[in-house]
Amino acid sequence: MKNIGLIGCGNIAETYFRSQDYFNNINFVACADKFHEAAIKCAEQNKITALSVDEILKDKDIDIILNLTIPQAHFEVSKLALESGKHVYSEKPMSITYDDAKYLLELASKNNLYFGNAPDTFLGGGGQLSRELVDKDEIGKILTGNFIFAFPGVHEFHPNPESWFQVGGGPVIDMGPYFFTTLVNLLGPAKNVRARGKLFSNQREYLVGPKKGKFFDVEIPTSVMFDVEFVNEAIVQGFISFDVQNHARNHMELYGTKGSLVVPDPNMFGGPVQLSHELGSEWKDLSVEKKYLGKTNIINHSGRSNEAPRQSNYRGFGLAEMIYSIENNRKHRCNDQLALHVLDLIESTILAAESKKEIQLRSSCEQPKPITEEEIKILLK
Ligand SMILES: NC(=O)c1ccc[n+]([C@@H]2O[C@H](COP(=O)([O-])OP(=O)(O)OC[C@H]3O[C@@H](n4cnc5c(N)ncnc54)[C@H](O)[C@@H]3O)[C@@H](O)[C@H]2O)c1
């Protein structure tokens, strides 16, 4: 068991507190936020201690900092934590620039500290069953594929949506981590990307919260279309957008020489996975309800297009697996090499859209090892 201090007491914090009910080695002891009132409220709700950011970093009883701040603050907070001798597990993305994330990876390594990064959803039942089918050659060599994440934007439900529409935000930074991590899990590392981005409107209206009815500025493209070539030669097309009211497409489809696979929502842990072997044949639904981290555990509709109302959400598993890895001196699944490569994909997609040129990735990483039911069981309560 390691003691965890959380920095960034916003929307997603509650989900991480829930992970203490699922996993046996997560122990929150303190929280901090640049707005101290947010930390006080979070501490009261979860019966832990509210500290200032400075105090939490200096606290000798805290082993790991969980960084749940906004993407634009990830680098600064993670850097301070590593300099204070703490392991770090950060929400996605690792940072908003490749160079800063590379600095964090090197700092963690120099200080003999673990750096873990969300998303961990690819370790869920849906991601792992997809991986098993790919590894078993069920659809043959994967040649092509496509994916989509598209909805009207976070201002539909978030009272402070500005950072999603400013430099360091945007749909590729926000949702790219889930899709790129899932693709690297299934196909291995990528080698290049081509892209086109579009900013359709310079302003958006606040739709909820105290600023409802007022407008805020949009600084970045809110729809991006691109394609990625992987080292294994597969080419996958992506579309990530905050400009779509509704759609009816699958999250991700992969097309191989022996069949096709529908990969379930990379933003969630569940299934089903769908499989078809020939043109016109029926799609087989492969449930993951009986797999660990695949069972439906929340029933709520996020309002995002094409998300099922019954979902499996075991966020925090990557943190639990990192703690186990620290204690057993092994490599963690949601590691910094994987997160850096995913950030490289994100930044290269944005650069490709800006420059209208194919961008070669600077990094690579190991394809994460599949996780067994036994490995998961060790961490379950
Ligand atoms: N909200 C979601 O549904 C969701 C889901 C998955 C992942 N995430 C990720 O989680 C992270 C946080 O998202 P959120 O929705 O909780 O955001 P949020 O804006 O609701 O909360 C972020 C909190 O961090 C604090 N903060 C910002 N900069 C700080 C700094 N320098 N030092 C200390 N505190 C600071 C803010 O005051 C705020 O309380 C983001 O990286 C996001 O991508 C969010």
The ligand as an SDF file (V2000), in Angstrom:
LIG
                    3D

 44 48  0  0  0  0  0  0  0  0999 V2000
  -13.8450   15.2560  -16.5950 N   0  0  0  0  0  0  0  0  0  0  0  0
  -13.7210   14.1030  -17.2130 C   0  0  0  0  0  0  0  0  0  0  0  0
  -14.7280   13.4700  -17.5920 O   0  0  0  0  0  0  0  0  0  0  0  0
  -12.3620   13.5160  -17.4520 C   0  0  0  0  0  0  0  0  0  0  0  0
  -12.3120   12.1690  -17.8100 C   0  0  0  0  0  0  0  0  0  0  0  0
  -11.0810   11.5730  -17.9790 C   0  0  0  0  0  0  0  0  0  0  0  0
   -9.9450   12.3310  -17.8380 C   0  0  0  0  0  0  0  0  0  0  0  0
   -9.9980   13.6550  -17.5240 N   0  0  0  0  0  0  0  0  0  0  0  0
   -8.7280   14.3970  -17.3850 C   0  0  0  0  0  0  0  0  0  0  0  0
   -8.5740   14.7310  -16.0170 O   0  0  0  0  0  0  0  0  0  0  0  0
   -7.9130   15.9830  -15.8880 C   0  0  0  0  0  0  0  0  0  0  0  0
   -8.7800   16.9120  -15.0610 C   0  0  0  0  0  0  0  0  0  0  0  0
  -10.0330   17.0470  -15.6910 O   0  0  0  0  0  0  0  0  0  0  0  0
  -11.2780   17.6360  -14.8900 P   0  0  0  0  0  0  0  0  0  0  0  0
  -12.4520   17.4880  -15.7850 O   0  0  0  0  0  0  0  0  0  0  0  0
  -11.3110   17.0560  -13.5240 O   0  0  0  0  0  0  0  0  0  0  0  0
  -10.8650   19.1890  -14.8500 O   0  0  0  0  0  0  0  0  0  0  0  0
  -11.4130   20.3260  -13.8650 P   0  0  0  0  0  0  0  0  0  0  0  0
  -11.1680   21.6130  -14.5380 O   0  0  0  0  0  0  0  0  0  0  0  0
  -12.7970   19.9830  -13.4150 O   0  0  0  0  0  0  0  0  0  0  0  0
  -10.4580   20.1840  -12.5790 O   0  0  0  0  0  0  0  0  0  0  0  0
   -9.0860   20.4920  -12.5750 C   0  0  0  0  0  0  0  0  0  0  0  0
   -8.7000   21.0100  -11.2080 C   0  0  0  0  0  0  0  0  0  0  0  0
   -7.2910   21.2570  -11.2070 O   0  0  0  0  0  0  0  0  0  0  0  0
   -7.0460   22.4880  -10.5310 C   0  0  0  0  0  0  0  0  0  0  0  0
   -5.7780   23.0340  -11.0210 N   0  0  0  0  0  0  0  0  0  0  0  0
   -5.5180   23.5540  -12.2570 C   0  0  0  0  0  0  0  0  0  0  0  0
   -4.2410   23.9520  -12.3460 N   0  0  0  0  0  0  0  0  0  0  0  0
   -3.6730   23.6560  -11.1520 C   0  0  0  0  0  0  0  0  0  0  0  0
   -2.3630   23.8250  -10.6370 C   0  0  0  0  0  0  0  0  0  0  0  0
   -1.3730   24.3650  -11.3710 N   0  0  0  0  0  0  0  0  0  0  0  0
   -2.1170   23.4220   -9.3550 N   0  0  0  0  0  0  0  0  0  0  0  0
   -3.1060   22.8800   -8.5980 C   0  0  0  0  0  0  0  0  0  0  0  0
   -4.3700   22.7110   -9.0380 N   0  0  0  0  0  0  0  0  0  0  0  0
   -4.6420   23.0820  -10.3030 C   0  0  0  0  0  0  0  0  0  0  0  0
   -8.2410   23.3520  -10.8580 C   0  0  0  0  0  0  0  0  0  0  0  0
   -8.4010   24.3900   -9.9140 O   0  0  0  0  0  0  0  0  0  0  0  0
   -9.3830   22.3250  -10.8420 C   0  0  0  0  0  0  0  0  0  0  0  0
   -9.9710   22.2190   -9.5550 O   0  0  0  0  0  0  0  0  0  0  0  0
   -7.6620   16.4840  -17.3030 C   0  0  0  0  0  0  0  0  0  0  0  0
   -6.3590   16.1470  -17.6790 O   0  0  0  0  0  0  0  0  0  0  0  0
   -8.6660   15.7050  -18.1530 C   0  0  0  0  0  0  0  0  0  0  0  0
   -8.1820   15.4960  -19.4430 O   0  0  0  0  0  0  0  0  0  0  0  0
  -11.1910   14.2410  -17.2960 C   0  0  0  0  0  0  0  0  0  0  0  0
  1  2  1  0
  2  3  2  0
  2  4  1  0
  4  5  1  0
  4 44  2  0
  5  6  2  0
  6  7  1  0
  7  8  2  0
  8  9  1  0
  8 44  1  0
  9 10  1  0
  9 42  1  0
 10 11  1  0
 11 12  1  0
 11 40  1  0
 12 13  1  0
 13 14  1  0
 14 15  2  0
 14 16  1  0
 14 17  1  0
 17 18  1  0
 18 19  2  0
 18 20  1  0
 18 21  1  0
 21 22  1  0
 22 23  1  0
 23 24  1  0
 23 38  1  0
 24 25  1  0
 25 26  1  0
 25 36  1  0
 26 27  1  0
 26 35  1  0
 27 28  2  0
 28 29  1  0
 29 30  1  0
 29 35  2  0
 30 31  1  0
 30 32  2  0
 32 33  1  0
 33 34  2  0
 34 35  1  0
 36 37  1  0
 36 38  1  0
 38 39  1  0
 40 41  1  0
 40 42  1  0
 42 43  1  0
M  CHG  2   8   1  16  -1
M  END
$$$$
